[in-house]
């Protein structure tokens, strides 16, 4: 089973917020998640990013692959090094 860390969309119509979830790569975008490790709200100023760093590092150590967007958010939050 290939595990990914990715965003799932929540929120009202035209008012998206996102959860950072750990999910099987074959499941749908808003489908079943294994674990929720944070949330991201791009509509606030400044952008709101809340990540449980311990959970994120634990899942990365277990081999979970972050999506490109999640990788960018992890670098911004200091979970991953800048150039890796």
BELTAHU-V320722 format. One record per pair of residues at least 24 apart in sequence whose ideal C-beta (glycine too) atoms are under 10 Angstrom apart, sorted by the first residue. I is the first residue (numbers start at 1). J is the second residue. If there is no record, write none. Layout:
# BELTAHU-V320722
i=<I;I>
j=<J;J>
This chain:
# BELTAHU-V320722
i=<1;1;1;2;2;2;2;3;3;3;3;3;3;3;4;4;4;4;4;4;4;5;5;5;5;5;5;5;5;5;5;5;5;5;5;5;5;6;6;6;6;6;6;6;6;7;7;7;7;7;7;7;8;8;8;10;11;11;14;15;15;16;16;16;16;17;17;17;17;17;18;18;18;18;18;20;20;20;20;20;20;20;20;20;20;20;20;20;21;22;22;22;22;22;22;22;22;23;25;25;25;34;34;35;35;37;37;37;38;38;38;38;38;40;40;40;40;40;47;47;49;49;49;49;50;51;51;51;51;52;53;53;53;54;55;56>
j=<25;26;34;26;63;64;65;34;35;59;62;63;64;65;34;59;64;65;66;67;70;34;35;37;38;55;56;59;60;64;65;66;67;70;71;73;74;33;64;65;66;67;68;69;70;38;39;40;67;69;70;73;33;36;39;39;41;43;43;41;43;40;41;42;43;41;42;43;44;48;42;49;69;70;73;49;50;51;52;55;56;66;67;69;70;73;74;77;70;55;56;58;59;60;62;64;66;64;64;65;67;59;64;59;64;64;70;79;70;73;74;77;79;69;70;73;76;77;73;76;73;74;76;77;77;76;77;78;79;79;77;78;79;79;79;80>
